[in-house]
Amino acid sequence: MNEPTLPQRLRQLVDQIQQLEPAERARAHALIQTVLDFHGAALAKLLELLRQEGDAGRAHIEKVSRDGLVCNLLLLHGLHPADLETRTREALTRVQPFLRSQGAEVELIAVADEAVRLCLRQNGSGYPVPPGTLRAAIEEAVAVAAPDARGLGAEGAWT
């Protein structure tokens, strides 16, 4: 049998904590929060030290913050160097070549209240694929770069 992934194991442990008596649950939550605070402070210090290295340090921060696991960790602690709009724009830039090859393009309309609004257009050239395929590629790109987006709204050829 396969071992659970880290997110699955985390979900299992959270579920187990929810089953505890209130006093035990409160102690478990306090422990978890303290560990998170410790990790957050250490990450913040690491980023500070890297920034002190000038352009080379900032380049390292930019590179590692694009990794999915590191991105999520930095977001968890409110330390990601790029805001939601910037990360969304970068994700759309990465998926744009695929979309263009399919005769489509996506435009960021707005980012408000942590929700992303997009417009998908198909111009009829290229290899026609169902809009759902295009939508899935866009959703995946945004989910990786901006997992903190609270919603993804769309217009145009989205449906």
VMD Tcl script that builds the backbone (N, CA, C; Angstrom):
set m [mol new atoms 477]
animate dup $m
set s [atomselect $m all]
$s set {name element resname resid chain x y z} {
  {N N MET 1 A 0.841 -1.182 0.000}
  {CA C MET 1 A 0.000 0.000 0.000}
  {C C MET 1 A 0.883 1.240 0.000}
  {N N ASN 2 A 0.472 2.268 -0.745}
  {CA C ASN 2 A 1.243 3.499 -0.848}
  {C C ASN 2 A 1.099 4.341 0.409}
  {N N GLU 3 A 2.194 4.982 0.768}
  {CA C GLU 3 A 2.163 5.922 1.883}
  {C C GLU 3 A 1.356 7.149 1.452}
  {N N PRO 4 A 0.629 7.765 2.377}
  {CA C PRO 4 A -0.114 8.984 2.016}
  {C C PRO 4 A 0.850 10.117 1.689}
  {N N THR 5 A 0.405 11.018 0.817}
  {CA C THR 5 A 1.201 12.194 0.497}
  {C C THR 5 A 1.210 13.122 1.717}
  {N N LEU 6 A 2.096 14.094 1.700}
  {CA C LEU 6 A 2.144 15.035 2.822}
  {C C LEU 6 A 0.802 15.742 3.035}
  {N N PRO 7 A 0.161 16.257 1.986}
  {CA C PRO 7 A -1.145 16.888 2.217}
  {C C PRO 7 A -2.188 15.902 2.779}
  {N N GLN 8 A -2.163 14.660 2.304}
  {CA C GLN 8 A -3.105 13.670 2.829}
  {C C GLN 8 A -2.827 13.389 4.300}
  {N N ARG 9 A -1.562 13.232 4.642}
  {CA C ARG 9 A -1.184 12.970 6.036}
  {C C ARG 9 A -1.560 14.147 6.919}
  {N N LEU 10 A -1.347 15.339 6.427}
  {CA C LEU 10 A -1.723 16.539 7.174}
  {C C LEU 10 A -3.228 16.551 7.436}
  {N N ARG 11 A -4.009 16.239 6.419}
  {CA C ARG 11 A -5.468 16.215 6.559}
  {C C ARG 11 A -5.867 15.156 7.589}
  {N N GLN 12 A -5.232 13.990 7.549}
  {CA C GLN 12 A -5.539 12.926 8.515}
  {C C GLN 12 A -5.262 13.396 9.943}
  {N N LEU 13 A -4.125 14.032 10.138}
  {CA C LEU 13 A -3.767 14.489 11.488}
  {C C LEU 13 A -4.697 15.597 11.974}
  {N N VAL 14 A -5.058 16.498 11.098}
  {CA C VAL 14 A -6.011 17.552 11.479}
  {C C VAL 14 A -7.344 16.925 11.873}
  {N N ASP 15 A -7.782 15.944 11.097}
  {CA C ASP 15 A -9.031 15.252 11.431}
  {C C ASP 15 A -8.940 14.576 12.801}
  {N N GLN 16 A -7.780 13.983 13.099}
  {CA C GLN 16 A -7.598 13.338 14.402}
  {C C GLN 16 A -7.613 14.365 15.537}
  {N N ILE 17 A -7.006 15.507 15.316}
  {CA C ILE 17 A -7.003 16.560 16.341}
  {C C ILE 17 A -8.424 17.038 16.614}
  {N N GLN 18 A -9.236 17.110 15.584}
  {CA C GLN 18 A -10.625 17.562 15.762}
  {C C GLN 18 A -11.418 16.604 16.650}
  {N N GLN 19 A -10.962 15.374 16.770}
  {CA C GLN 19 A -11.644 14.370 17.580}
  {C C GLN 19 A -11.282 14.466 19.068}
  {N N LEU 20 A -10.248 15.220 19.392}
  {CA C LEU 20 A -9.771 15.316 20.773}
  {C C LEU 20 A -10.743 16.095 21.658}
  {N N GLU 21 A -10.570 15.899 22.948}
  {CA C GLU 21 A -11.321 16.696 23.918}
  {C C GLU 21 A -10.902 18.159 23.759}
  {N N PRO 22 A -11.774 19.110 24.112}
  {CA C PRO 22 A -11.468 20.531 23.887}
  {C C PRO 22 A -10.130 20.994 24.469}
  {N N ALA 23 A -9.786 20.592 25.676}
  {CA C ALA 23 A -8.524 21.038 26.279}
  {C C ALA 23 A -7.329 20.465 25.506}
  {N N GLU 24 A -7.406 19.189 25.125}
  {CA C GLU 24 A -6.325 18.578 24.352}
  {C C GLU 24 A -6.223 19.203 22.971}
  {N N ARG 25 A -7.377 19.468 22.374}
  {CA C ARG 25 A -7.404 20.113 21.057}
  {C C ARG 25 A -6.761 21.496 21.134}
  {N N ALA 26 A -7.043 22.245 22.188}
  {CA C ALA 26 A -6.466 23.585 22.353}
  {C C ALA 26 A -4.940 23.498 22.495}
  {N N ARG 27 A -4.451 22.522 23.252}
  {CA C ARG 27 A -2.994 22.346 23.389}
  {C C ARG 27 A -2.362 21.963 22.047}
  {N N ALA 28 A -3.013 21.088 21.311}
  {CA C ALA 28 A -2.493 20.686 20.001}
  {C C ALA 28 A -2.451 21.889 19.056}
  {N N HIS 29 A -3.497 22.702 19.071}
  {CA C HIS 29 A -3.528 23.892 18.222}
  {C C HIS 29 A -2.427 24.865 18.625}
  {N N ALA 30 A -2.215 25.044 19.933}
  {CA C ALA 30 A -1.163 25.940 20.417}
  {C C ALA 30 A 0.209 25.441 19.965}
  {N N LEU 31 A 0.425 24.132 20.045}
  {CA C LEU 31 A 1.693 23.556 19.599}
  {C C LEU 31 A 1.894 23.803 18.107}
  {N N ILE 32 A 0.876 23.518 17.325}
  {CA C ILE 32 A 0.968 23.705 15.876}
  {C C ILE 32 A 1.246 25.167 15.540}
  {N N GLN 33 A 0.543 26.081 16.207}
  {CA C GLN 33 A 0.739 27.503 15.935}
  {C C GLN 33 A 2.150 27.944 16.303}
  {N N THR 34 A 2.670 27.426 17.402}
  {CA C THR 34 A 4.023 27.774 17.825}
  {C C THR 34 A 5.055 27.271 16.810}
  {N N VAL 35 A 4.873 26.045 16.325}
  {CA C VAL 35 A 5.782 25.507 15.317}
  {C C VAL 35 A 5.690 26.337 14.037}
  {N N LEU 36 A 4.481 26.693 13.628}
  {CA C LEU 36 A 4.320 27.525 12.432}
  {C C LEU 36 A 4.971 28.892 12.616}
  {N N ASP 37 A 4.788 29.495 13.785}
  {CA C ASP 37 A 5.408 30.793 14.054}
  {C C ASP 37 A 6.932 30.691 13.985}
  {N N PHE 38 A 7.474 29.609 14.551}
  {CA C PHE 38 A 8.917 29.383 14.529}
  {C C PHE 38 A 9.413 29.260 13.087}
  {N N HIS 39 A 8.739 28.440 12.302}
  {CA C HIS 39 A 9.132 28.258 10.905}
  {C C HIS 39 A 8.990 29.552 10.120}
  {N N GLY 40 A 7.909 30.269 10.361}
  {CA C GLY 40 A 7.700 31.543 9.670}
  {C C GLY 40 A 8.795 32.546 9.983}
  {N N ALA 41 A 9.188 32.633 11.244}
  {CA C ALA 41 A 10.263 33.548 11.638}
  {C C ALA 41 A 11.584 33.144 10.990}
  {N N ALA 42 A 11.861 31.843 10.943}
  {CA C ALA 42 A 13.096 31.369 10.318}
  {C C ALA 42 A 13.102 31.653 8.818}
  {N N LEU 43 A 11.971 31.436 8.156}
  {CA C LEU 43 A 11.886 31.737 6.725}
  {C C LEU 43 A 12.048 33.227 6.467}
  {N N ALA 44 A 11.424 34.048 7.291}
  {CA C ALA 44 A 11.546 35.497 7.142}
  {C C ALA 44 A 13.008 35.924 7.279}
  {N N LYS 45 A 13.710 35.344 8.241}
  {CA C LYS 45 A 15.128 35.654 8.438}
  {C C LYS 45 A 15.942 35.196 7.234}
  {N N LEU 46 A 15.643 34.015 6.708}
  {CA C LEU 46 A 16.336 33.508 5.532}
  {C C LEU 46 A 16.154 34.458 4.349}
  {N N LEU 47 A 14.933 34.908 4.134}
  {CA C LEU 47 A 14.670 35.844 3.038}
  {C C LEU 47 A 15.407 37.165 3.259}
  {N N GLU 48 A 15.426 37.627 4.485}
  {CA C GLU 48 A 16.141 38.859 4.815}
  {C C GLU 48 A 17.635 38.710 4.496}
  {N N LEU 49 A 18.220 37.599 4.900}
  {CA C LEU 49 A 19.643 37.360 4.629}
  {C C LEU 49 A 19.915 37.284 3.127}
  {N N LEU 50 A 19.034 36.646 2.387}
  {CA C LEU 50 A 19.206 36.574 0.939}
  {C C LEU 50 A 19.094 37.957 0.301}
  {N N ARG 51 A 18.141 38.767 0.769}
  {CA C ARG 51 A 17.988 40.125 0.220}
  {C C ARG 51 A 19.238 40.960 0.471}
  {N N GLN 52 A 19.906 40.715 1.581}
  {CA C GLN 52 A 21.137 41.451 1.901}
  {C C GLN 52 A 22.263 41.123 0.928}
  {N N GLU 53 A 22.114 40.039 0.186}
  {CA C GLU 53 A 23.120 39.647 -0.801}
  {C C GLU 53 A 22.939 40.376 -2.126}
  {N N GLY 54 A 22.014 41.303 -2.181}
  {CA C GLY 54 A 21.821 42.107 -3.386}
  {C C GLY 54 A 21.106 41.356 -4.488}
  {N N ASP 55 A 21.504 41.672 -5.718}
  {CA C ASP 55 A 20.830 41.094 -6.890}
  {C C ASP 55 A 20.900 39.572 -6.918}
  {N N ALA 56 A 22.027 39.011 -6.514}
  {CA C ALA 56 A 22.161 37.550 -6.522}
  {C C ALA 56 A 21.180 36.917 -5.533}
  {N N GLY 57 A 21.054 37.493 -4.357}
  {CA C GLY 57 A 20.119 36.978 -3.359}
  {C C GLY 57 A 18.683 37.105 -3.820}
  {N N ARG 58 A 18.343 38.252 -4.407}
  {CA C ARG 58 A 16.976 38.446 -4.915}
  {C C ARG 58 A 16.671 37.469 -6.053}
  {N N ALA 59 A 17.669 37.177 -6.873}
  {CA C ALA 59 A 17.473 36.202 -7.955}
  {C C ALA 59 A 17.190 34.815 -7.382}
  {N N HIS 60 A 17.882 34.453 -6.313}
  {CA C HIS 60 A 17.620 33.159 -5.663}
  {C C HIS 60 A 16.207 33.120 -5.085}
  {N N ILE 61 A 15.789 34.204 -4.452}
  {CA C ILE 61 A 14.437 34.264 -3.889}
  {C C ILE 61 A 13.411 34.093 -4.999}
  {N N GLU 62 A 13.618 34.810 -6.095}
  {CA C GLU 62 A 12.672 34.724 -7.215}
  {C C GLU 62 A 12.619 33.299 -7.771}
  {N N LYS 63 A 13.770 32.672 -7.905}
  {CA C LYS 63 A 13.820 31.313 -8.451}
  {C C LYS 63 A 13.115 30.314 -7.541}
  {N N VAL 64 A 13.454 30.316 -6.255}
  {CA C VAL 64 A 12.861 29.313 -5.367}
  {C C VAL 64 A 11.376 29.566 -5.128}
  {N N SER 65 A 10.948 30.829 -5.211}
  {CA C SER 65 A 9.531 31.115 -4.966}
  {C C SER 65 A 8.636 30.626 -6.092}
  {N N ARG 66 A 9.225 30.250 -7.224}
  {CA C ARG 66 A 8.448 29.686 -8.341}
  {C C ARG 66 A 8.195 28.190 -8.172}
  {N N ASP 67 A 8.930 27.543 -7.285}
  {CA C ASP 67 A 8.714 26.124 -7.010}
  {C C ASP 67 A 7.382 25.965 -6.280}
  {N N GLY 68 A 6.589 25.007 -6.683}
  {CA C GLY 68 A 5.259 24.835 -6.100}
  {C C GLY 68 A 5.263 24.649 -4.599}
  {N N LEU 69 A 6.127 23.801 -4.092}
  {CA C LEU 69 A 6.182 23.543 -2.656}
  {C C LEU 69 A 6.649 24.778 -1.889}
  {N N VAL 70 A 7.709 25.412 -2.374}
  {CA C VAL 70 A 8.227 26.614 -1.715}
  {C C VAL 70 A 7.211 27.744 -1.802}
  {N N CYS 71 A 6.569 27.876 -2.951}
  {CA C CYS 71 A 5.534 28.901 -3.133}
  {C C CYS 71 A 4.461 28.765 -2.065}
  {N N ASN 72 A 3.968 27.550 -1.890}
  {CA C ASN 72 A 2.918 27.323 -0.891}
  {C C ASN 72 A 3.399 27.618 0.521}
  {N N LEU 73 A 4.627 27.250 0.826}
  {CA C LEU 73 A 5.180 27.507 2.150}
  {C C LEU 73 A 5.310 29.011 2.397}
  {N N LEU 74 A 5.808 29.735 1.418}
  {CA C LEU 74 A 5.931 31.186 1.571}
  {C C LEU 74 A 4.555 31.841 1.709}
  {N N LEU 75 A 3.588 31.367 0.938}
  {CA C LEU 75 A 2.230 31.907 1.047}
  {C C LEU 75 A 1.629 31.620 2.419}
  {N N LEU 76 A 1.869 30.423 2.931}
  {CA C LEU 76 A 1.349 30.049 4.241}
  {C C LEU 76 A 1.783 31.045 5.307}
  {N N HIS 77 A 3.003 31.535 5.170}
  {CA C HIS 77 A 3.552 32.444 6.166}
  {C C HIS 77 A 3.462 33.918 5.747}
  {N N GLY 78 A 2.780 34.193 4.628}
  {CA C GLY 78 A 2.646 35.578 4.177}
  {C C GLY 78 A 3.960 36.185 3.731}
  {N N LEU 79 A 4.858 35.363 3.190}
  {CA C LEU 79 A 6.200 35.819 2.845}
  {C C LEU 79 A 6.510 35.788 1.349}
  {N N HIS 80 A 5.562 35.394 0.522}
  {CA C HIS 80 A 5.863 35.300 -0.905}
  {C C HIS 80 A 6.208 36.692 -1.440}
  {N N PRO 81 A 7.309 36.797 -2.203}
  {CA C PRO 81 A 7.740 38.119 -2.657}
  {C C PRO 81 A 6.846 38.746 -3.732}
  {N N ALA 82 A 6.063 37.948 -4.424}
  {CA C ALA 82 A 5.202 38.475 -5.481}
  {C C ALA 82 A 3.748 38.456 -5.032}
  {N N ASP 83 A 3.015 39.495 -5.406}
  {CA C ASP 83 A 1.598 39.541 -5.042}
  {C C ASP 83 A 0.773 38.648 -5.977}
  {N N LEU 84 A -0.489 38.470 -5.634}
  {CA C LEU 84 A -1.378 37.572 -6.374}
  {C C LEU 84 A -1.474 37.961 -7.841}
  {N N GLU 85 A -1.611 39.234 -8.117}
  {CA C GLU 85 A -1.735 39.666 -9.517}
  {C C GLU 85 A -0.474 39.344 -10.315}
  {N N THR 86 A 0.683 39.613 -9.746}
  {CA C THR 86 A 1.945 39.330 -10.440}
  {C C THR 86 A 2.089 37.844 -10.718}
  {N N ARG 87 A 1.799 37.008 -9.717}
  {CA C ARG 87 A 1.915 35.559 -9.902}
  {C C ARG 87 A 0.920 35.050 -10.928}
  {N N THR 88 A -0.270 35.631 -10.951}
  {CA C THR 88 A -1.281 35.233 -11.938}
  {C C THR 88 A -0.830 35.627 -13.336}
  {N N ARG 89 A -0.317 36.836 -13.483}
  {CA C ARG 89 A 0.179 37.278 -14.802}
  {C C ARG 89 A 1.305 36.363 -15.292}
  {N N GLU 90 A 2.219 35.994 -14.398}
  {CA C GLU 90 A 3.312 35.097 -14.779}
  {C C GLU 90 A 2.777 33.733 -15.218}
  {N N ALA 91 A 1.762 33.231 -14.521}
  {CA C ALA 91 A 1.160 31.939 -14.891}
  {C C ALA 91 A 0.523 32.021 -16.273}
  {N N LEU 92 A -0.178 33.113 -16.534}
  {CA C LEU 92 A -0.830 33.270 -17.835}
  {C C LEU 92 A 0.208 33.411 -18.950}
  {N N THR 93 A 1.311 34.074 -18.653}
  {CA C THR 93 A 2.393 34.191 -19.635}
  {C C THR 93 A 2.950 32.815 -19.972}
  {N N ARG 94 A 3.085 31.954 -18.966}
  {CA C ARG 94 A 3.624 30.612 -19.209}
  {C C ARG 94 A 2.661 29.740 -20.025}
  {N N VAL 95 A 1.356 29.919 -19.859}
  {CA C VAL 95 A 0.390 29.079 -20.570}
  {C C VAL 95 A 0.026 29.667 -21.944}
  {N N GLN 96 A 0.374 30.925 -22.171}
  {CA C GLN 96 A -0.008 31.604 -23.409}
  {C C GLN 96 A 0.499 30.915 -24.685}
  {N N PRO 97 A 1.743 30.388 -24.748}
  {CA C PRO 97 A 2.167 29.710 -25.987}
  {C C PRO 97 A 1.264 28.531 -26.369}
  {N N PHE 98 A 0.864 27.743 -25.361}
  {CA C PHE 98 A -0.061 26.638 -25.644}
  {C C PHE 98 A -1.377 27.184 -26.181}
  {N N LEU 99 A -1.892 28.209 -25.536}
  {CA C LEU 99 A -3.172 28.779 -25.971}
  {C C LEU 99 A -3.074 29.316 -27.397}
  {N N ARG 100 A -2.004 30.039 -27.693}
  {CA C ARG 100 A -1.832 30.583 -29.049}
  {C C ARG 100 A -1.772 29.463 -30.087}
  {N N SER 101 A -1.112 28.348 -29.734}
  {CA C SER 101 A -1.039 27.227 -30.680}
  {C C SER 101 A -2.421 26.638 -30.947}
  {N N GLN 102 A -3.358 26.926 -30.063}
  {CA C GLN 102 A -4.729 26.442 -30.204}
  {C C GLN 102 A -5.676 27.539 -30.706}
  {N N GLY 103 A -5.097 28.667 -31.115}
  {CA C GLY 103 A -5.917 29.762 -31.619}
  {C C GLY 103 A -6.689 30.479 -30.529}
  {N N ALA 104 A -6.096 30.578 -29.350}
  {CA C ALA 104 A -6.782 31.216 -28.227}
  {C C ALA 104 A -5.805 32.103 -27.465}
  {N N GLU 105 A -6.372 32.944 -26.646}
  {CA C GLU 105 A -5.559 33.750 -25.733}
  {C C GLU 105 A -6.389 34.058 -24.498}
  {N N VAL 106 A -5.687 34.323 -23.415}
  {CA C VAL 106 A -6.356 34.638 -22.163}
  {C C VAL 106 A -5.850 35.991 -21.695}
  {N N GLU 107 A -6.753 36.755 -21.115}
  {CA C GLU 107 A -6.412 38.081 -20.600}
  {C C GLU 107 A -6.851 38.176 -19.144}
  {N N LEU 108 A -5.994 38.757 -18.337}
  {CA C LEU 108 A -6.344 39.023 -16.948}
  {C C LEU 108 A -7.180 40.298 -16.921}
  {N N ILE 109 A -8.413 40.182 -16.471}
  {CA C ILE 109 A -9.307 41.329 -16.397}
  {C C ILE 109 A -9.112 42.069 -15.081}
  {N N ALA 110 A -9.087 41.325 -13.982}
  {CA C ALA 110 A -8.958 41.970 -12.672}
  {C C ALA 110 A -8.571 40.952 -11.608}
  {N N VAL 111 A -7.969 41.481 -10.568}
  {CA C VAL 111 A -7.746 40.734 -9.337}
  {C C VAL 111 A -8.304 41.612 -8.228}
  {N N ALA 112 A -9.336 41.126 -7.572}
  {CA C ALA 112 A -9.965 41.896 -6.501}
  {C C ALA 112 A -10.440 40.933 -5.420}
  {N N ASP 113 A -10.233 41.326 -4.184}
  {CA C ASP 113 A -10.641 40.490 -3.041}
  {C C ASP 113 A -10.112 39.064 -3.182}
  {N N GLU 114 A -8.876 38.937 -3.657}
  {CA C GLU 114 A -8.189 37.662 -3.827}
  {C C GLU 114 A -8.862 36.746 -4.849}
  {N N ALA 115 A -9.737 37.301 -5.678}
  {CA C ALA 115 A -10.361 36.540 -6.756}
  {C C ALA 115 A -9.796 37.031 -8.088}
  {N N VAL 116 A -9.645 36.113 -9.017}
  {CA C VAL 116 A -9.065 36.401 -10.323}
  {C C VAL 116 A -10.170 36.342 -11.368}
  {N N ARG 117 A -10.209 37.336 -12.249}
  {CA C ARG 117 A -11.199 37.369 -13.328}
  {C C ARG 117 A -10.442 37.371 -14.654}
  {N N LEU 118 A -10.776 36.414 -15.524}
  {CA C LEU 118 A -10.097 36.240 -16.798}
  {C C LEU 118 A -11.069 36.314 -17.962}
  {N N CYS 119 A -10.523 36.548 -19.149}
  {CA C CYS 119 A -11.306 36.475 -20.378}
  {C C CYS 119 A -10.556 35.579 -21.352}
  {N N LEU 120 A -11.221 34.536 -21.828}
  {CA C LEU 120 A -10.647 33.611 -22.799}
  {C C LEU 120 A -11.282 33.887 -24.155}
  {N N ARG 121 A -10.412 34.049 -25.165}
  {CA C ARG 121 A -10.900 34.289 -26.528}
  {C C ARG 121 A -10.298 33.240 -27.462}
  {N N GLN 122 A -11.126 32.750 -28.367}
  {CA C GLN 122 A -10.656 31.848 -29.417}
  {C C GLN 122 A -10.847 32.564 -30.748}
  {N N ASN 123 A -9.792 32.576 -31.560}
  {CA C ASN 123 A -9.905 33.288 -32.841}
  {C C ASN 123 A -10.128 32.349 -34.018}
  {N N GLY 124 A -10.233 31.074 -33.772}
  {CA C GLY 124 A -10.557 30.128 -34.836}
  {C C GLY 124 A -9.358 29.575 -35.577}
  {N N SER 125 A -8.187 30.181 -35.418}
  {CA C SER 125 A -7.005 29.627 -36.084}
  {C C SER 125 A -6.337 28.624 -35.150}
  {N N GLY 126 A -5.444 27.847 -35.676}
  {CA C GLY 126 A -4.781 26.840 -34.855}
  {C C GLY 126 A -5.615 25.576 -34.797}
  {N N TYR 127 A -5.149 24.637 -34.030}
  {CA C TYR 127 A -5.842 23.360 -33.890}
  {C C TYR 127 A -6.988 23.534 -32.905}
  {N N PRO 128 A -8.220 23.342 -33.343}
  {CA C PRO 128 A -9.340 23.590 -32.438}
  {C C PRO 128 A -9.479 22.508 -31.354}
  {N N VAL 129 A -9.480 22.935 -30.141}
  {CA C VAL 129 A -9.711 22.034 -29.011}
  {C C VAL 129 A -10.921 22.547 -28.255}
  {N N PRO 130 A -11.565 21.691 -27.510}
  {CA C PRO 130 A -12.722 22.146 -26.747}
  {C C PRO 130 A -12.315 23.219 -25.727}
  {N N PRO 131 A -13.186 24.182 -25.482}
  {CA C PRO 131 A -12.884 25.216 -24.489}
  {C C PRO 131 A -12.520 24.634 -23.126}
  {N N GLY 132 A -13.087 23.480 -22.789}
  {CA C GLY 132 A -12.773 22.854 -21.510}
  {C C GLY 132 A -11.301 22.490 -21.383}
  {N N THR 133 A -10.673 22.099 -22.484}
  {CA C THR 133 A -9.247 21.773 -22.476}
  {C C THR 133 A -8.421 23.022 -22.217}
  {N N LEU 134 A -8.796 24.118 -22.870}
  {CA C LEU 134 A -8.105 25.387 -22.661}
  {C C LEU 134 A -8.296 25.857 -21.223}
  {N N ARG 135 A -9.524 25.760 -20.757}
  {CA C ARG 135 A -9.855 26.183 -19.390}
  {C C ARG 135 A -9.038 25.380 -18.377}
  {N N ALA 136 A -8.921 24.079 -18.586}
  {CA C ALA 136 A -8.167 23.235 -17.652}
  {C C ALA 136 A -6.698 23.644 -17.610}
  {N N ALA 137 A -6.114 23.957 -18.763}
  {CA C ALA 137 A -4.710 24.383 -18.806}
  {C C ALA 137 A -4.519 25.696 -18.049}
  {N N ILE 138 A -5.447 26.609 -18.223}
  {CA C ILE 138 A -5.365 27.903 -17.539}
  {C C ILE 138 A -5.550 27.717 -16.037}
  {N N GLU 139 A -6.558 26.946 -15.654}
  {CA C GLU 139 A -6.818 26.720 -14.225}
  {C C GLU 139 A -5.621 26.071 -13.532}
  {N N GLU 140 A -4.996 25.118 -14.206}
  {CA C GLU 140 A -3.828 24.447 -13.616}
  {C C GLU 140 A -2.672 25.425 -13.447}
  {N N ALA 141 A -2.416 26.235 -14.467}
  {CA C ALA 141 A -1.315 27.203 -14.389}
  {C C ALA 141 A -1.541 28.198 -13.257}
  {N N VAL 142 A -2.763 28.684 -13.128}
  {CA C VAL 142 A -3.069 29.650 -12.068}
  {C C VAL 142 A -3.014 28.968 -10.702}
  {N N ALA 143 A -3.507 27.749 -10.601}
  {CA C ALA 143 A -3.499 27.039 -9.316}
  {C C ALA 143 A -2.083 26.814 -8.808}
  {N N VAL 144 A -1.151 26.536 -9.703}
  {CA C VAL 144 A 0.241 26.306 -9.295}
  {C C VAL 144 A 0.886 27.608 -8.841}
  {N N ALA 145 A 0.686 28.673 -9.606}
  {CA C ALA 145 A 1.347 29.946 -9.301}
  {C C ALA 145 A 0.634 30.751 -8.229}
  {N N ALA 146 A -0.668 30.566 -8.126}
  {CA C ALA 146 A -1.458 31.391 -7.211}
  {C C ALA 146 A -2.481 30.548 -6.460}
  {N N PRO 147 A -2.013 29.581 -5.658}
  {CA C PRO 147 A -2.952 28.726 -4.942}
  {C C PRO 147 A -3.782 29.484 -3.912}
  {N N ASP 148 A -3.399 30.710 -3.616}
  {CA C ASP 148 A -4.141 31.520 -2.663}
  {C C ASP 148 A -5.296 32.276 -3.303}
  {N N ALA 149 A -5.462 32.171 -4.621}
  {CA C ALA 149 A -6.602 32.819 -5.277}
  {C C ALA 149 A -7.884 32.181 -4.751}
  {N N ARG 150 A -8.785 32.986 -4.291}
  {CA C ARG 150 A -10.016 32.476 -3.677}
  {C C ARG 150 A -11.104 32.148 -4.686}
  {N N GLY 151 A -10.888 32.554 -5.903}
  {CA C GLY 151 A -11.884 32.248 -6.918}
  {C C GLY 151 A -11.314 32.571 -8.292}
  {N N LEU 152 A -11.855 31.915 -9.297}
  {CA C LEU 152 A -11.438 32.145 -10.670}
  {C C LEU 152 A -12.695 32.323 -11.484}
  {N N GLY 153 A -12.954 33.565 -11.876}
  {CA C GLY 153 A -14.109 33.866 -12.692}
  {C C GLY 153 A -13.661 34.116 -14.108}
  {N N ALA 154 A -14.546 33.897 -15.044}
  {CA C ALA 154 A -14.134 34.047 -16.435}
  {C C ALA 154 A -15.288 34.496 -17.302}
  {N N GLU 155 A -14.907 34.994 -18.451}
  {CA C GLU 155 A -15.882 35.384 -19.461}
  {C C GLU 155 A -15.308 35.000 -20.819}
  {N N GLY 156 A -16.056 35.255 -21.845}
  {CA C GLY 156 A -15.600 34.902 -23.195}
  {C C GLY 156 A -15.892 33.435 -23.481}
  {N N ALA 157 A -14.942 32.775 -24.141}
  {CA C ALA 157 A -15.114 31.401 -24.589}
  {C C ALA 157 A -14.822 30.392 -23.499}
  {N N TRP 158 A -15.084 30.734 -22.265}
  {CA C TRP 158 A -14.737 29.901 -21.120}
  {C C TRP 158 A -15.585 28.639 -21.029}
  {N N THR 159 A -16.827 28.708 -21.456}
  {CA C THR 159 A -17.728 27.562 -21.292}
  {C C THR 159 A -17.693 26.614 -22.457}
}
mol reanalyze $m
mol bondsrecalc $m
mol representation Tube
mol addrep $m
